[in-house]
Amino acid sequence: MDVLYNGVLKKGHPFYIRKLHAEDINAILHVQNEVIHVLDSPSSLSSLSKKEYEYILSGGGKMVGVFADGWLVAFRALLVPGADEEHLGSDVGIDANELESVIYQEISNVSPRYRGYRLQKVMAETLMEQLIVDDYKYVCATVAPFNIASLKDKFSQQMEIAALKKKYGDLLRYVFVKHLRIEGKEWKEEQDIPMQDTKSQQKLLEDGWRGTGMSRGPDGWLVRYCK
């Protein structure tokens, strides 16, 4: 059954994580629809179509799912980008001859009924272990500003913001990256910038700073930049 992890929810209910396959597609779409239904701003989630999930499940990436109480309650997908014209690796400065060693964190959804159990983190750790075995070097991802749950998720994995730009047409996105074979850096400088101050963040990123965390200040969310 491709079980990769076994655990217990806070309520004492067991759960397990396994690889997902083509026959799981309807359950995947059901969880995604549950998540979209409770979003205040649906544009904050770049949801995938059935065809895109089928591509990933047929070898174009990797997917794992959390099963509890007899149902799929969460999933996480990674995408092998191939010859992507807007390759995230290029956005974050990865050399062209290394782009084949990049994989994308494509989407992660947890049913609203199963939030608060750190399932995103457990799925991320499970997938990261798989990537090292499969010889990938970089993981990249995009997140919308003010999508707080997803931003916290990326920072919890020690991913760093390396760009802030328009993607997917005209949508502003942070571009995250993590080098799977290099431990965290020692930073010499740091400063916190309001999340709504796009221009200041873009200037720091152009000057070689990286976004490494976030916090809530008296006037809203702040992004920590280090160099």
MARFIKE-536197 format. One record per residue (C-alpha): chain; x, y, z; residue in one letter; residue number from 1. Coordinates in Angstrom, 2 decimals. Example, Ala and Ser with C-alpha at 12.3 -4.5 7.8 and 13.67 -1.06 7.14 Angstrom:
<rs>
<r><tikol>A</tikol><x>12.30</x><y>-4.50</y><z>7.80</z><bakol>A</bakol><nuti>1</nuti></r>
<r><tikol>A</tikol><x>13.67</x><y>-1.06</y><z>7.14</z><bakol>S</bakol><nuti>2</nuti></r>
</rs>
This chain:
<rs>
<r><tikol>A</tikol><x>0.00</x><y>0.00</y><z>0.00</z><bakol>M</bakol><nuti>1</nuti></r>
<r><tikol>A</tikol><x>3.09</x><y>2.26</y><z>-0.12</z><bakol>D</bakol><nuti>2</nuti></r>
<r><tikol>A</tikol><x>2.68</x><y>3.42</y><z>3.50</z><bakol>V</bakol><nuti>3</nuti></r>
<r><tikol>A</tikol><x>5.43</x><y>5.90</y><z>4.35</z><bakol>L</bakol><nuti>4</nuti></r>
<r><tikol>A</tikol><x>4.42</x><y>7.06</y><z>7.83</z><bakol>Y</bakol><nuti>5</nuti></r>
<r><tikol>A</tikol><x>2.10</x><y>6.09</y><z>10.69</z><bakol>N</bakol><nuti>6</nuti></r>
<r><tikol>A</tikol><x>0.94</x><y>8.48</y><z>13.40</z><bakol>G</bakol><nuti>7</nuti></r>
<r><tikol>A</tikol><x>-1.82</x><y>9.41</y><z>15.82</z><bakol>V</bakol><nuti>8</nuti></r>
<r><tikol>A</tikol><x>-4.00</x><y>12.53</y><z>15.81</z><bakol>L</bakol><nuti>9</nuti></r>
<r><tikol>A</tikol><x>-4.49</x><y>14.52</y><z>19.02</z><bakol>K</bakol><nuti>10</nuti></r>
<r><tikol>A</tikol><x>-7.86</x><y>12.85</y><z>19.54</z><bakol>K</bakol><nuti>11</nuti></r>
<r><tikol>A</tikol><x>-6.15</x><y>9.45</y><z>19.54</z><bakol>G</bakol><nuti>12</nuti></r>
<r><tikol>A</tikol><x>-7.28</x><y>8.53</y><z>16.04</z><bakol>H</bakol><nuti>13</nuti></r>
<r><tikol>A</tikol><x>-4.58</x><y>6.78</y><z>13.98</z><bakol>P</bakol><nuti>14</nuti></r>
<r><tikol>A</tikol><x>-3.56</x><y>8.07</y><z>10.57</z><bakol>F</bakol><nuti>15</nuti></r>
<r><tikol>A</tikol><x>-1.10</x><y>7.03</y><z>7.92</z><bakol>Y</bakol><nuti>16</nuti></r>
<r><tikol>A</tikol><x>0.61</x><y>8.61</y><z>4.92</z><bakol>I</bakol><nuti>17</nuti></r>
<r><tikol>A</tikol><x>0.98</x><y>6.75</y><z>1.65</z><bakol>R</bakol><nuti>18</nuti></r>
<r><tikol>A</tikol><x>1.80</x><y>7.47</y><z>-1.96</z><bakol>K</bakol><nuti>19</nuti></r>
<r><tikol>A</tikol><x>-1.22</x><y>8.44</y><z>-4.05</z><bakol>L</bakol><nuti>20</nuti></r>
<r><tikol>A</tikol><x>-2.17</x><y>6.86</y><z>-7.35</z><bakol>H</bakol><nuti>21</nuti></r>
<r><tikol>A</tikol><x>-4.54</x><y>7.45</y><z>-10.28</z><bakol>A</bakol><nuti>22</nuti></r>
<r><tikol>A</tikol><x>-7.43</x><y>5.72</y><z>-8.51</z><bakol>E</bakol><nuti>23</nuti></r>
<r><tikol>A</tikol><x>-7.26</x><y>8.37</y><z>-5.74</z><bakol>D</bakol><nuti>24</nuti></r>
<r><tikol>A</tikol><x>-8.17</x><y>11.24</y><z>-8.10</z><bakol>I</bakol><nuti>25</nuti></r>
<r><tikol>A</tikol><x>-11.79</x><y>11.69</y><z>-6.96</z><bakol>N</bakol><nuti>26</nuti></r>
<r><tikol>A</tikol><x>-10.78</x><y>11.79</y><z>-3.29</z><bakol>A</bakol><nuti>27</nuti></r>
<r><tikol>A</tikol><x>-8.08</x><y>14.36</y><z>-4.12</z><bakol>I</bakol><nuti>28</nuti></r>
<r><tikol>A</tikol><x>-10.57</x><y>16.62</y><z>-5.88</z><bakol>L</bakol><nuti>29</nuti></r>
<r><tikol>A</tikol><x>-13.01</x><y>16.28</y><z>-2.98</z><bakol>H</bakol><nuti>30</nuti></r>
<r><tikol>A</tikol><x>-10.42</x><y>17.51</y><z>-0.46</z><bakol>V</bakol><nuti>31</nuti></r>
<r><tikol>A</tikol><x>-9.44</x><y>20.38</y><z>-2.77</z><bakol>Q</bakol><nuti>32</nuti></r>
<r><tikol>A</tikol><x>-13.09</x><y>21.45</y><z>-3.09</z><bakol>N</bakol><nuti>33</nuti></r>
<r><tikol>A</tikol><x>-13.47</x><y>21.37</y><z>0.71</z><bakol>E</bakol><nuti>34</nuti></r>
<r><tikol>A</tikol><x>-10.50</x><y>23.72</y><z>1.04</z><bakol>V</bakol><nuti>35</nuti></r>
<r><tikol>A</tikol><x>-11.69</x><y>26.13</y><z>-1.67</z><bakol>I</bakol><nuti>36</nuti></r>
<r><tikol>A</tikol><x>-15.16</x><y>26.29</y><z>-0.09</z><bakol>H</bakol><nuti>37</nuti></r>
<r><tikol>A</tikol><x>-13.84</x><y>27.82</y><z>3.16</z><bakol>V</bakol><nuti>38</nuti></r>
<r><tikol>A</tikol><x>-11.32</x><y>30.26</y><z>1.64</z><bakol>L</bakol><nuti>39</nuti></r>
<r><tikol>A</tikol><x>-11.98</x><y>33.98</y><z>2.12</z><bakol>D</bakol><nuti>40</nuti></r>
<r><tikol>A</tikol><x>-10.03</x><y>34.66</y><z>-1.08</z><bakol>S</bakol><nuti>41</nuti></r>
<r><tikol>A</tikol><x>-10.08</x><y>31.71</y><z>-3.53</z><bakol>P</bakol><nuti>42</nuti></r>
<r><tikol>A</tikol><x>-7.31</x><y>33.38</y><z>-5.61</z><bakol>S</bakol><nuti>43</nuti></r>
<r><tikol>A</tikol><x>-4.89</x><y>32.77</y><z>-2.72</z><bakol>S</bakol><nuti>44</nuti></r>
<r><tikol>A</tikol><x>-4.88</x><y>29.07</y><z>-3.67</z><bakol>L</bakol><nuti>45</nuti></r>
<r><tikol>A</tikol><x>-3.59</x><y>28.08</y><z>-7.09</z><bakol>S</bakol><nuti>46</nuti></r>
<r><tikol>A</tikol><x>-5.76</x><y>24.98</y><z>-7.33</z><bakol>S</bakol><nuti>47</nuti></r>
<r><tikol>A</tikol><x>-5.08</x><y>22.27</y><z>-9.91</z><bakol>L</bakol><nuti>48</nuti></r>
<r><tikol>A</tikol><x>-7.38</x><y>20.74</y><z>-12.49</z><bakol>S</bakol><nuti>49</nuti></r>
<r><tikol>A</tikol><x>-8.19</x><y>17.04</y><z>-12.73</z><bakol>K</bakol><nuti>50</nuti></r>
<r><tikol>A</tikol><x>-5.93</x><y>16.82</y><z>-15.77</z><bakol>K</bakol><nuti>51</nuti></r>
<r><tikol>A</tikol><x>-3.01</x><y>18.36</y><z>-13.87</z><bakol>E</bakol><nuti>52</nuti></r>
<r><tikol>A</tikol><x>-3.42</x><y>15.92</y><z>-11.00</z><bakol>Y</bakol><nuti>53</nuti></r>
<r><tikol>A</tikol><x>-3.60</x><y>13.03</y><z>-13.46</z><bakol>E</bakol><nuti>54</nuti></r>
<r><tikol>A</tikol><x>-0.31</x><y>14.21</y><z>-14.99</z><bakol>Y</bakol><nuti>55</nuti></r>
<r><tikol>A</tikol><x>1.43</x><y>14.22</y><z>-11.60</z><bakol>I</bakol><nuti>56</nuti></r>
<r><tikol>A</tikol><x>-0.01</x><y>10.83</y><z>-10.64</z><bakol>L</bakol><nuti>57</nuti></r>
<r><tikol>A</tikol><x>1.11</x><y>9.29</y><z>-13.94</z><bakol>S</bakol><nuti>58</nuti></r>
<r><tikol>A</tikol><x>4.78</x><y>10.08</y><z>-13.29</z><bakol>G</bakol><nuti>59</nuti></r>
<r><tikol>A</tikol><x>5.01</x><y>13.86</y><z>-13.66</z><bakol>G</bakol><nuti>60</nuti></r>
<r><tikol>A</tikol><x>5.67</x><y>14.32</y><z>-9.97</z><bakol>G</bakol><nuti>61</nuti></r>
<r><tikol>A</tikol><x>5.01</x><y>12.85</y><z>-6.55</z><bakol>K</bakol><nuti>62</nuti></r>
<r><tikol>A</tikol><x>1.94</x><y>12.86</y><z>-4.32</z><bakol>M</bakol><nuti>63</nuti></r>
<r><tikol>A</tikol><x>1.34</x><y>11.64</y><z>-0.80</z><bakol>V</bakol><nuti>64</nuti></r>
<r><tikol>A</tikol><x>-1.90</x><y>11.63</y><z>1.15</z><bakol>G</bakol><nuti>65</nuti></r>
<r><tikol>A</tikol><x>-3.00</x><y>11.40</y><z>4.78</z><bakol>V</bakol><nuti>66</nuti></r>
<r><tikol>A</tikol><x>-5.73</x><y>8.87</y><z>5.55</z><bakol>F</bakol><nuti>67</nuti></r>
<r><tikol>A</tikol><x>-7.75</x><y>9.01</y><z>8.77</z><bakol>A</bakol><nuti>68</nuti></r>
<r><tikol>A</tikol><x>-11.14</x><y>7.64</y><z>9.74</z><bakol>D</bakol><nuti>69</nuti></r>
<r><tikol>A</tikol><x>-11.21</x><y>5.73</y><z>6.46</z><bakol>G</bakol><nuti>70</nuti></r>
<r><tikol>A</tikol><x>-10.87</x><y>8.81</y><z>4.23</z><bakol>W</bakol><nuti>71</nuti></r>
<r><tikol>A</tikol><x>-8.25</x><y>10.88</y><z>2.43</z><bakol>L</bakol><nuti>72</nuti></r>
<r><tikol>A</tikol><x>-8.07</x><y>14.04</y><z>4.58</z><bakol>V</bakol><nuti>73</nuti></r>
<r><tikol>A</tikol><x>-4.95</x><y>15.78</y><z>3.25</z><bakol>A</bakol><nuti>74</nuti></r>
<r><tikol>A</tikol><x>-2.52</x><y>15.58</y><z>0.38</z><bakol>F</bakol><nuti>75</nuti></r>
<r><tikol>A</tikol><x>0.68</x><y>17.14</y><z>-0.87</z><bakol>R</bakol><nuti>76</nuti></r>
<r><tikol>A</tikol><x>1.91</x><y>17.22</y><z>-4.47</z><bakol>A</bakol><nuti>77</nuti></r>
<r><tikol>A</tikol><x>5.30</x><y>17.82</y><z>-6.04</z><bakol>L</bakol><nuti>78</nuti></r>
<r><tikol>A</tikol><x>5.74</x><y>18.52</y><z>-9.74</z><bakol>L</bakol><nuti>79</nuti></r>
<r><tikol>A</tikol><x>8.67</x><y>17.74</y><z>-12.02</z><bakol>V</bakol><nuti>80</nuti></r>
<r><tikol>A</tikol><x>8.59</x><y>20.94</y><z>-14.12</z><bakol>P</bakol><nuti>81</nuti></r>
<r><tikol>A</tikol><x>10.50</x><y>19.81</y><z>-17.19</z><bakol>G</bakol><nuti>82</nuti></r>
<r><tikol>A</tikol><x>11.12</x><y>22.54</y><z>-19.79</z><bakol>A</bakol><nuti>83</nuti></r>
<r><tikol>A</tikol><x>9.06</x><y>25.21</y><z>-18.03</z><bakol>D</bakol><nuti>84</nuti></r>
<r><tikol>A</tikol><x>9.19</x><y>28.59</y><z>-19.79</z><bakol>E</bakol><nuti>85</nuti></r>
<r><tikol>A</tikol><x>8.72</x><y>30.30</y><z>-16.42</z><bakol>E</bakol><nuti>86</nuti></r>
<r><tikol>A</tikol><x>10.95</x><y>27.92</y><z>-14.47</z><bakol>H</bakol><nuti>87</nuti></r>
<r><tikol>A</tikol><x>11.07</x><y>28.80</y><z>-10.78</z><bakol>L</bakol><nuti>88</nuti></r>
<r><tikol>A</tikol><x>14.70</x><y>27.74</y><z>-10.67</z><bakol>G</bakol><nuti>89</nuti></r>
<r><tikol>A</tikol><x>15.54</x><y>30.57</y><z>-13.05</z><bakol>S</bakol><nuti>90</nuti></r>
<r><tikol>A</tikol><x>13.56</x><y>33.00</y><z>-10.84</z><bakol>D</bakol><nuti>91</nuti></r>
<r><tikol>A</tikol><x>15.75</x><y>32.17</y><z>-7.84</z><bakol>V</bakol><nuti>92</nuti></r>
<r><tikol>A</tikol><x>19.13</x><y>32.13</y><z>-9.62</z><bakol>G</bakol><nuti>93</nuti></r>
<r><tikol>A</tikol><x>19.75</x><y>28.40</y><z>-10.09</z><bakol>I</bakol><nuti>94</nuti></r>
<r><tikol>A</tikol><x>22.17</x><y>27.75</y><z>-12.95</z><bakol>D</bakol><nuti>95</nuti></r>
<r><tikol>A</tikol><x>20.58</x><y>26.52</y><z>-16.17</z><bakol>A</bakol><nuti>96</nuti></r>
<r><tikol>A</tikol><x>22.55</x><y>23.26</y><z>-16.13</z><bakol>N</bakol><nuti>97</nuti></r>
<r><tikol>A</tikol><x>21.05</x><y>22.39</y><z>-12.73</z><bakol>E</bakol><nuti>98</nuti></r>
<r><tikol>A</tikol><x>17.38</x><y>22.98</y><z>-13.55</z><bakol>L</bakol><nuti>99</nuti></r>
<r><tikol>A</tikol><x>16.80</x><y>19.26</y><z>-14.06</z><bakol>E</bakol><nuti>100</nuti></r>
<r><tikol>A</tikol><x>17.58</x><y>18.75</y><z>-10.36</z><bakol>S</bakol><nuti>101</nuti></r>
<r><tikol>A</tikol><x>14.69</x><y>21.08</y><z>-9.33</z><bakol>V</bakol><nuti>102</nuti></r>
<r><tikol>A</tikol><x>11.26</x><y>19.90</y><z>-8.22</z><bakol>I</bakol><nuti>103</nuti></r>
<r><tikol>A</tikol><x>8.30</x><y>22.10</y><z>-7.31</z><bakol>Y</bakol><nuti>104</nuti></r>
<r><tikol>A</tikol><x>6.12</x><y>21.99</y><z>-4.21</z><bakol>Q</bakol><nuti>105</nuti></r>
<r><tikol>A</tikol><x>2.97</x><y>22.29</y><z>-6.25</z><bakol>E</bakol><nuti>106</nuti></r>
<r><tikol>A</tikol><x>0.07</x><y>22.22</y><z>-3.78</z><bakol>I</bakol><nuti>107</nuti></r>
<r><tikol>A</tikol><x>-0.81</x><y>21.10</y><z>-0.28</z><bakol>S</bakol><nuti>108</nuti></r>
<r><tikol>A</tikol><x>-4.37</x><y>20.79</y><z>1.01</z><bakol>N</bakol><nuti>109</nuti></r>
<r><tikol>A</tikol><x>-5.74</x><y>19.74</y><z>4.40</z><bakol>V</bakol><nuti>110</nuti></r>
<r><tikol>A</tikol><x>-9.46</x><y>19.24</y><z>4.92</z><bakol>S</bakol><nuti>111</nuti></r>
<r><tikol>A</tikol><x>-10.81</x><y>21.96</y><z>7.23</z><bakol>P</bakol><nuti>112</nuti></r>
<r><tikol>A</tikol><x>-12.06</x><y>19.18</y><z>9.49</z><bakol>R</bakol><nuti>113</nuti></r>
<r><tikol>A</tikol><x>-8.49</x><y>17.98</y><z>10.10</z><bakol>Y</bakol><nuti>114</nuti></r>
<r><tikol>A</tikol><x>-6.58</x><y>21.21</y><z>10.59</z><bakol>R</bakol><nuti>115</nuti></r>
<r><tikol>A</tikol><x>-4.49</x><y>21.77</y><z>13.71</z><bakol>G</bakol><nuti>116</nuti></r>
<r><tikol>A</tikol><x>-2.76</x><y>18.38</y><z>13.64</z><bakol>Y</bakol><nuti>117</nuti></r>
<r><tikol>A</tikol><x>0.45</x><y>19.54</y><z>11.87</z><bakol>R</bakol><nuti>118</nuti></r>
<r><tikol>A</tikol><x>-0.36</x><y>17.31</y><z>8.90</z><bakol>L</bakol><nuti>119</nuti></r>
<r><tikol>A</tikol><x>1.23</x><y>19.75</y><z>6.44</z><bakol>Q</bakol><nuti>120</nuti></r>
<r><tikol>A</tikol><x>4.54</x><y>19.50</y><z>8.31</z><bakol>K</bakol><nuti>121</nuti></r>
<r><tikol>A</tikol><x>4.47</x><y>15.69</y><z>8.53</z><bakol>V</bakol><nuti>122</nuti></r>
<r><tikol>A</tikol><x>3.69</x><y>15.38</y><z>4.81</z><bakol>M</bakol><nuti>123</nuti></r>
<r><tikol>A</tikol><x>6.49</x><y>17.82</y><z>3.96</z><bakol>A</bakol><nuti>124</nuti></r>
<r><tikol>A</tikol><x>9.05</x><y>15.90</y><z>6.02</z><bakol>E</bakol><nuti>125</nuti></r>
<r><tikol>A</tikol><x>7.95</x><y>12.62</y><z>4.46</z><bakol>T</bakol><nuti>126</nuti></r>
<r><tikol>A</tikol><x>8.32</x><y>13.99</y><z>0.93</z><bakol>L</bakol><nuti>127</nuti></r>
<r><tikol>A</tikol><x>11.67</x><y>15.67</y><z>1.65</z><bakol>M</bakol><nuti>128</nuti></r>
<r><tikol>A</tikol><x>13.08</x><y>12.29</y><z>2.68</z><bakol>E</bakol><nuti>129</nuti></r>
<r><tikol>A</tikol><x>11.88</x><y>10.82</y><z>-0.61</z><bakol>Q</bakol><nuti>130</nuti></r>
<r><tikol>A</tikol><x>13.49</x><y>13.63</y><z>-2.63</z><bakol>L</bakol><nuti>131</nuti></r>
<r><tikol>A</tikol><x>16.94</x><y>13.11</y><z>-1.12</z><bakol>I</bakol><nuti>132</nuti></r>
<r><tikol>A</tikol><x>16.71</x><y>9.41</y><z>-2.00</z><bakol>V</bakol><nuti>133</nuti></r>
<r><tikol>A</tikol><x>15.70</x><y>10.33</y><z>-5.57</z><bakol>D</bakol><nuti>134</nuti></r>
<r><tikol>A</tikol><x>18.71</x><y>12.67</y><z>-5.94</z><bakol>D</bakol><nuti>135</nuti></r>
<r><tikol>A</tikol><x>16.97</x><y>16.04</y><z>-6.30</z><bakol>Y</bakol><nuti>136</nuti></r>
<r><tikol>A</tikol><x>18.97</x><y>19.09</y><z>-5.18</z><bakol>K</bakol><nuti>137</nuti></r>
<r><tikol>A</tikol><x>16.42</x><y>21.93</y><z>-5.01</z><bakol>Y</bakol><nuti>138</nuti></r>
<r><tikol>A</tikol><x>12.79</x><y>22.38</y><z>-4.04</z><bakol>V</bakol><nuti>139</nuti></r>
<r><tikol>A</tikol><x>10.97</x><y>25.52</y><z>-5.22</z><bakol>C</bakol><nuti>140</nuti></r>
<r><tikol>A</tikol><x>7.49</x><y>26.85</y><z>-4.52</z><bakol>A</bakol><nuti>141</nuti></r>
<r><tikol>A</tikol><x>5.32</x><y>29.94</y><z>-4.92</z><bakol>T</bakol><nuti>142</nuti></r>
<r><tikol>A</tikol><x>3.03</x><y>31.45</y><z>-2.28</z><bakol>V</bakol><nuti>143</nuti></r>
<r><tikol>A</tikol><x>0.74</x><y>34.47</y><z>-2.41</z><bakol>A</bakol><nuti>144</nuti></r>
<r><tikol>A</tikol><x>1.48</x><y>37.31</y><z>0.03</z><bakol>P</bakol><nuti>145</nuti></r>
<r><tikol>A</tikol><x>-0.86</x><y>37.08</y><z>3.04</z><bakol>F</bakol><nuti>146</nuti></r>
<r><tikol>A</tikol><x>-1.52</x><y>33.37</y><z>2.51</z><bakol>N</bakol><nuti>147</nuti></r>
<r><tikol>A</tikol><x>-0.32</x><y>33.03</y><z>6.09</z><bakol>I</bakol><nuti>148</nuti></r>
<r><tikol>A</tikol><x>-0.80</x><y>29.28</y><z>6.52</z><bakol>A</bakol><nuti>149</nuti></r>
<r><tikol>A</tikol><x>1.20</x><y>28.48</y><z>3.37</z><bakol>S</bakol><nuti>150</nuti></r>
<r><tikol>A</tikol><x>3.93</x><y>31.00</y><z>4.22</z><bakol>L</bakol><nuti>151</nuti></r>
<r><tikol>A</tikol><x>4.34</x><y>29.48</y><z>7.68</z><bakol>K</bakol><nuti>152</nuti></r>
<r><tikol>A</tikol><x>4.45</x><y>26.03</y><z>6.08</z><bakol>D</bakol><nuti>153</nuti></r>
<r><tikol>A</tikol><x>7.34</x><y>27.00</y><z>3.79</z><bakol>K</bakol><nuti>154</nuti></r>
<r><tikol>A</tikol><x>9.32</x><y>28.73</y><z>6.53</z><bakol>F</bakol><nuti>155</nuti></r>
<r><tikol>A</tikol><x>8.86</x><y>25.71</y><z>8.81</z><bakol>S</bakol><nuti>156</nuti></r>
<r><tikol>A</tikol><x>10.71</x><y>23.67</y><z>6.17</z><bakol>Q</bakol><nuti>157</nuti></r>
<r><tikol>A</tikol><x>13.59</x><y>26.19</y><z>6.18</z><bakol>Q</bakol><nuti>158</nuti></r>
<r><tikol>A</tikol><x>12.69</x><y>27.31</y><z>2.68</z><bakol>M</bakol><nuti>159</nuti></r>
<r><tikol>A</tikol><x>13.74</x><y>30.87</y><z>1.81</z><bakol>E</bakol><nuti>160</nuti></r>
<r><tikol>A</tikol><x>12.11</x><y>33.63</y><z>-0.25</z><bakol>I</bakol><nuti>161</nuti></r>
<r><tikol>A</tikol><x>14.42</x><y>34.40</y><z>-3.14</z><bakol>A</bakol><nuti>162</nuti></r>
<r><tikol>A</tikol><x>12.07</x><y>36.44</y><z>-5.36</z><bakol>A</bakol><nuti>163</nuti></r>
<r><tikol>A</tikol><x>8.80</x><y>38.39</y><z>-5.27</z><bakol>L</bakol><nuti>164</nuti></r>
<r><tikol>A</tikol><x>7.26</x><y>38.83</y><z>-8.69</z><bakol>K</bakol><nuti>165</nuti></r>
<r><tikol>A</tikol><x>4.24</x><y>38.36</y><z>-10.94</z><bakol>K</bakol><nuti>166</nuti></r>
<r><tikol>A</tikol><x>3.59</x><y>34.72</y><z>-11.89</z><bakol>K</bakol><nuti>167</nuti></r>
<r><tikol>A</tikol><x>0.74</x><y>32.79</y><z>-13.54</z><bakol>Y</bakol><nuti>168</nuti></r>
<r><tikol>A</tikol><x>-0.27</x><y>35.79</y><z>-15.61</z><bakol>G</bakol><nuti>169</nuti></r>
<r><tikol>A</tikol><x>-0.56</x><y>38.72</y><z>-13.25</z><bakol>D</bakol><nuti>170</nuti></r>
<r><tikol>A</tikol><x>-0.52</x><y>37.24</y><z>-9.73</z><bakol>L</bakol><nuti>171</nuti></r>
<r><tikol>A</tikol><x>2.05</x><y>38.48</y><z>-7.21</z><bakol>L</bakol><nuti>172</nuti></r>
<r><tikol>A</tikol><x>3.90</x><y>35.56</y><z>-5.64</z><bakol>R</bakol><nuti>173</nuti></r>
<r><tikol>A</tikol><x>6.81</x><y>34.89</y><z>-3.31</z><bakol>Y</bakol><nuti>174</nuti></r>
<r><tikol>A</tikol><x>9.20</x><y>32.36</y><z>-4.89</z><bakol>V</bakol><nuti>175</nuti></r>
<r><tikol>A</tikol><x>10.74</x><y>30.02</y><z>-2.31</z><bakol>F</bakol><nuti>176</nuti></r>
<r><tikol>A</tikol><x>13.74</x><y>27.74</y><z>-2.63</z><bakol>V</bakol><nuti>177</nuti></r>
<r><tikol>A</tikol><x>15.52</x><y>25.16</y><z>-0.48</z><bakol>K</bakol><nuti>178</nuti></r>
<r><tikol>A</tikol><x>18.83</x><y>23.45</y><z>-1.23</z><bakol>H</bakol><nuti>179</nuti></r>
<r><tikol>A</tikol><x>18.38</x><y>19.87</y><z>-0.03</z><bakol>L</bakol><nuti>180</nuti></r>
<r><tikol>A</tikol><x>22.11</x><y>19.25</y><z>0.48</z><bakol>R</bakol><nuti>181</nuti></r>
<r><tikol>A</tikol><x>23.17</x><y>22.41</y><z>2.29</z><bakol>I</bakol><nuti>182</nuti></r>
<r><tikol>A</tikol><x>22.39</x><y>23.17</y><z>5.93</z><bakol>E</bakol><nuti>183</nuti></r>
<r><tikol>A</tikol><x>21.12</x><y>26.58</y><z>7.06</z><bakol>G</bakol><nuti>184</nuti></r>
<r><tikol>A</tikol><x>23.38</x><y>29.61</y><z>6.62</z><bakol>K</bakol><nuti>185</nuti></r>
<r><tikol>A</tikol><x>24.75</x><y>32.01</y><z>9.21</z><bakol>E</bakol><nuti>186</nuti></r>
<r><tikol>A</tikol><x>23.38</x><y>35.49</y><z>8.52</z><bakol>W</bakol><nuti>187</nuti></r>
<r><tikol>A</tikol><x>25.18</x><y>38.73</y><z>9.40</z><bakol>K</bakol><nuti>188</nuti></r>
<r><tikol>A</tikol><x>22.32</x><y>41.21</y><z>8.92</z><bakol>E</bakol><nuti>189</nuti></r>
<r><tikol>A</tikol><x>18.57</x><y>41.08</y><z>9.28</z><bakol>E</bakol><nuti>190</nuti></r>
<r><tikol>A</tikol><x>15.57</x><y>43.40</y><z>9.06</z><bakol>Q</bakol><nuti>191</nuti></r>
<r><tikol>A</tikol><x>11.78</x><y>43.09</y><z>9.15</z><bakol>D</bakol><nuti>192</nuti></r>
<r><tikol>A</tikol><x>9.69</x><y>44.52</y><z>6.31</z><bakol>I</bakol><nuti>193</nuti></r>
<r><tikol>A</tikol><x>5.88</x><y>44.91</y><z>6.26</z><bakol>P</bakol><nuti>194</nuti></r>
<r><tikol>A</tikol><x>4.41</x><y>42.24</y><z>4.01</z><bakol>M</bakol><nuti>195</nuti></r>
<r><tikol>A</tikol><x>2.40</x><y>44.84</y><z>2.10</z><bakol>Q</bakol><nuti>196</nuti></r>
<r><tikol>A</tikol><x>5.58</x><y>46.79</y><z>1.19</z><bakol>D</bakol><nuti>197</nuti></r>
<r><tikol>A</tikol><x>6.27</x><y>45.00</y><z>-2.08</z><bakol>T</bakol><nuti>198</nuti></r>
<r><tikol>A</tikol><x>8.84</x><y>47.44</y><z>-3.46</z><bakol>K</bakol><nuti>199</nuti></r>
<r><tikol>A</tikol><x>11.08</x><y>47.37</y><z>-0.38</z><bakol>S</bakol><nuti>200</nuti></r>
<r><tikol>A</tikol><x>11.05</x><y>43.58</y><z>-0.36</z><bakol>Q</bakol><nuti>201</nuti></r>
<r><tikol>A</tikol><x>11.87</x><y>43.39</y><z>-4.07</z><bakol>Q</bakol><nuti>202</nuti></r>
<r><tikol>A</tikol><x>14.79</x><y>45.79</y><z>-3.61</z><bakol>K</bakol><nuti>203</nuti></r>
<r><tikol>A</tikol><x>16.26</x><y>43.67</y><z>-0.81</z><bakol>L</bakol><nuti>204</nuti></r>
<r><tikol>A</tikol><x>15.87</x><y>40.51</y><z>-2.89</z><bakol>L</bakol><nuti>205</nuti></r>
<r><tikol>A</tikol><x>17.61</x><y>42.15</y><z>-5.84</z><bakol>E</bakol><nuti>206</nuti></r>
<r><tikol>A</tikol><x>20.48</x><y>43.00</y><z>-3.47</z><bakol>D</bakol><nuti>207</nuti></r>
<r><tikol>A</tikol><x>20.93</x><y>39.39</y><z>-2.39</z><bakol>G</bakol><nuti>208</nuti></r>
<r><tikol>A</tikol><x>18.81</x><y>39.26</y><z>0.77</z><bakol>W</bakol><nuti>209</nuti></r>
<r><tikol>A</tikol><x>16.63</x><y>36.21</y><z>1.53</z><bakol>R</bakol><nuti>210</nuti></r>
<r><tikol>A</tikol><x>13.30</x><y>36.02</y><z>3.31</z><bakol>G</bakol><nuti>211</nuti></r>
<r><tikol>A</tikol><x>13.76</x><y>33.61</y><z>6.21</z><bakol>T</bakol><nuti>212</nuti></r>
<r><tikol>A</tikol><x>10.73</x><y>34.04</y><z>8.47</z><bakol>G</bakol><nuti>213</nuti></r>
<r><tikol>A</tikol><x>7.73</x><y>36.09</y><z>9.47</z><bakol>M</bakol><nuti>214</nuti></r>
<r><tikol>A</tikol><x>6.13</x><y>37.59</y><z>12.56</z><bakol>S</bakol><nuti>215</nuti></r>
<r><tikol>A</tikol><x>3.08</x><y>39.57</y><z>13.51</z><bakol>R</bakol><nuti>216</nuti></r>
<r><tikol>A</tikol><x>3.73</x><y>43.19</y><z>14.47</z><bakol>G</bakol><nuti>217</nuti></r>
<r><tikol>A</tikol><x>1.35</x><y>45.80</y><z>15.88</z><bakol>P</bakol><nuti>218</nuti></r>
<r><tikol>A</tikol><x>0.45</x><y>46.97</y><z>12.36</z><bakol>D</bakol><nuti>219</nuti></r>
<r><tikol>A</tikol><x>0.32</x><y>43.62</y><z>10.57</z><bakol>G</bakol><nuti>220</nuti></r>
<r><tikol>A</tikol><x>2.55</x><y>40.85</y><z>9.26</z><bakol>W</bakol><nuti>221</nuti></r>
<r><tikol>A</tikol><x>6.31</x><y>41.37</y><z>8.85</z><bakol>L</bakol><nuti>222</nuti></r>
<r><tikol>A</tikol><x>8.73</x><y>39.35</y><z>6.72</z><bakol>V</bakol><nuti>223</nuti></r>
<r><tikol>A</tikol><x>12.23</x><y>38.86</y><z>8.07</z><bakol>R</bakol><nuti>224</nuti></r>
<r><tikol>A</tikol><x>15.02</x><y>39.35</y><z>5.52</z><bakol>Y</bakol><nuti>225</nuti></r>
<r><tikol>A</tikol><x>18.60</x><y>38.25</y><z>6.13</z><bakol>C</bakol><nuti>226</nuti></r>
<r><tikol>A</tikol><x>21.93</x><y>38.60</y><z>4.36</z><bakol>K</bakol><nuti>227</nuti></r>
</rs>
